[in-house]
Amino acid sequence: MTPSPARIGAGPAAVDSAANTPSSATRRGVLAGGVTAGLAGAASPLLWVPPAASAARPVGVHLMYGDDPRTSMTVSWSTPKSVRRPRLEIGPDRGLGLDVPLRSRSSRGVASVYHHGRVAGLKPGTRYRYRITHDGGPAQSGTFTTAPRTPKPFRFAAFGDMGVNAAASRNARLIQKMDPDLSFIVGDLCYADSAGGTGLGGGATQDFAEWDRWLAMIQGTAARSPWMTTVGNHEMEEGNGELGYDGYLARFATPRTGAKGAPTTYSFVYGNVGFIALDGNDASYEIDRNRNYLGATQDRWLERTLKQMRATPDLDFIVVGFHNCMYCTNLVHGSDGGNRDRWERLFDRYTVDLVVNGHNHCYERTHLMRDGAPVKEAPRGAVVDSRRGTTYLTAGGAGQAVYPTGGLPASYVTVEGGLRVPELTTYSAVVDHTHSIAFLDVTPRRNGVATMKLVALDGSGAVIDRVTLRRG
């Protein structure tokens, strides 16, 4: 079983009982790759010998919100090997005070061990300090701030298809400089398996140490503001579990708010924005390795979540993220009809404001869309009413080699069976083929109007696009 998150708000007495068990007994599930809290009664010193103290430094520190961003957070990191008495302490910024129970996992192809500490009962809009230690090793410290109790202005970054290279590193520094409150990443994170769910190339396409290099690269920003990730086709790693997701799930402890049986899906609310992370692989016609493993289960959960969000009085915008492109002119992958067939009617029905995709390594934004067609033009610099239509954003320029093959009058959509059907691209508003990151500044209602201002920046910080979505 998974340890319950530690709780701060009610004081030490509220800490889950697993947290009060000696660390050496509560978090040693490494060889099994599973949760460790349940070992307290099942293991003994005769069956398990603790590793020696290690001077290894905690690396790849990254944050992810828990089920409620106002009151919960998960701190994750790795050590190059199993270590003795790994520990996470969290407390108000002026000091620590709570030992958080850990879940530690190994993963295929690396000696690294990945540690996750979930904590709940935090105070909204509050700055906390955390410290990571283990016997014989140096401490790693950081801070985070929980989401506010009531909506306030905030910034989030949106992107996908990053990898580990000079362009990705430059974009990681750009994100750190722009200092978003959170980042929403739509898959294809590090490319540890370059086959991308196609099954081609076998083990020759895999270098699972790339995960550690990627996590080290993003630590400067991910250790101070949450990186809310989704899966792409390159997270379907051959030999890493039935769906290929075991490598991803070893390194990310996602919120437990998603579709049943699908930890790659979740939702959360930050301020006046509802975020929904979908598993686009489940709907894709182009790369169908995992198609329909969830099917109606994901679709029913999506509709329930959209309905609930639209019924929430102080929630203005809904942002949905997944990897495969709904609308993109780029000729490398084009658009995916599977995602359109499954979800477009729901996006229309519940007036989703923004859908963020990756997959094509470029930047592209649509005009406002409804029922598969543009209903309102949105050129660079426009201010548009997002109640009239959904904006589809391809933000796949975070680092991998760009695809300079879009922006043409015609492209294609992949339909069931993998057939590419030509279509006109009247939906396309802005196309850019440089590496880029999208940033969105959200303002709650003022005089009855809420805004979400999108600016896309290239790696140098130059503006490539602006548009403002408004509701009111």
Sequence and secondary structure as in RCSB ss.txt:
>XXXX:A:sequence
MTPSPARIGAGPAAVDSAANTPSSATRRGVLAGGVTAGLAGAASPLLWVPPAASAARPVGVHLMYGDDPRTSMTV
SWSTPKSVRRPRLEIGPDRGLGLDVPLRSRSSRGVASVYHHGRVAGLKPGTRYRYRITHDGGPAQSGTFTTAPRT
PKPFRFAAFGDMGVNAAASRNARLIQKMDPDLSFIVGDLCYADSAGGTGLGGGATQDFAEWDRWLAMIQGTAARS
PWMTTVGNHEMEEGNGELGYDGYLARFATPRTGAKGAPTTYSFVYGNVGFIALDGNDASYEIDRNRNYLGATQDR
WLERTLKQMRATPDLDFIVVGFHNCMYCTNLVHGSDGGNRDRWERLFDRYTVDLVVNGHNHCYERTHLMRDGAPV
KEAPRGAVVDSRRGTTYLTAGGAGQAVYPTGGLPASYVTVEGGLRVPELTTYSAVVDHTHSIAFLDVTPRRNGVA
TMKLVALDGSGAVIDRVTLRRG
>XXXX:A:secstr
     EE TT GGGS GGGGS HHHHS  TTTTS  GGGTTT  TTT           EEEEEEE SSTTT EEE
EEEESS  SS EEEEEETT   EEE EEEEE TT   EEEEEEEE   TT EEEEEEE TTS  EEEEEE   SS
   EEEEEE    SSHHHHHHHHHHHHH  SEEEEES  S SBTTTTS  SGGGGB THHHHHHHHHHHHHHTTS
 EEEE  GGGS TTSSSSS HHHHHH    S SSTT TT EEEEETTEEEEE  GGGT SSS TTTTSSTHHHHH
HHHHHHHHHHT TT  EEEEE SS SS   TTT EEHHHHHHHHHHHHHTT  EEEE SSSSEEEE EEETTEEE
E   TT EEETTS BEEEEE  SSS        SEEEEE TTS EEEEE TTEEEEE S EEEEEEEEEEETTEE
EEEEEEEETTS EEEEEEEEE 
